[in-house]
């Protein structure tokens, strides 16, 4: 059964009283409430309660609340369509081309072309559909690094949707360890790897920092990519050096243009040399060598 919106119209002052009373009445149920202006000239505001499933009990309690405030119990009811809003929003995303990579949703499968390294991502709760400048920049840089260096294993630290891990697996046909601190992201990443036929090469684990035994078991790595944030990347510089093979490559992103110098300084101190920076939409992807 879908969701029902119960709503009542009142003046601004009355709407505020109603909202406060309903918030207290439905506190234990954790039902979403909202108040919005619908007619400024007439001072009309609408207070809504959103109910999953059978709304009869909630409507009765709402009437009791209104009666307790001395207000008429004229409650409107609207049955909302049962829509997967995550899927709906992804339908509006256009596919992304970055080098040979073509990142798309299920609705754009027919737009794949010969020669594309197609990656289908329905990201859901995890970051990384390929549309953000950080992800697109990483994809372009990874293609260049893999072509030049032919790494034999890789790490995607902070994998999110696993778009970068899948890209590496499909491009280089090498094992990739994909880690994230968020178990929801890890589940999404594993599902995306299966969807793209990369599950045999991409191992998704939930891990904080480099303490998980999988890092020692699978490393050191010929290539590490980390599309997270500048602050954590700076803190992780010494650990990155310990888990990268001699002369291995590191691709970092999630870094604003103005944060580049601070990141480069931290990695220079950890023994890395800067090879190249790619700028995209105010963000940078940085290639470093150990």
ABEGO torsion letter per residue (X at the ends): XBBBBBBBBBBAAAAAAAAAAAAAAAAAAGBBBBBBBABAAAGBBBBBBBBBEBAAAAAAAAAAAAAAAGBBABBBBBBBBBBBAAAAAAAABBBBBBEABBBBBAAAAAABBBGBBBBBBBAEABBGAGABAAAAAAAAAAAAAAAAAGBABBBBBGAEAGAAAAAAAAAAGBBBBBBBABAAAAAAAAAAAAAAGAAAABBBBBBBEAABAAAAAAOBBABBBBBBBAAAAAAAAAAAAAABBBGBBBBBBGBBAAAAAAAAAAAAAAGBBBABBBBBGGBBBBBBBX
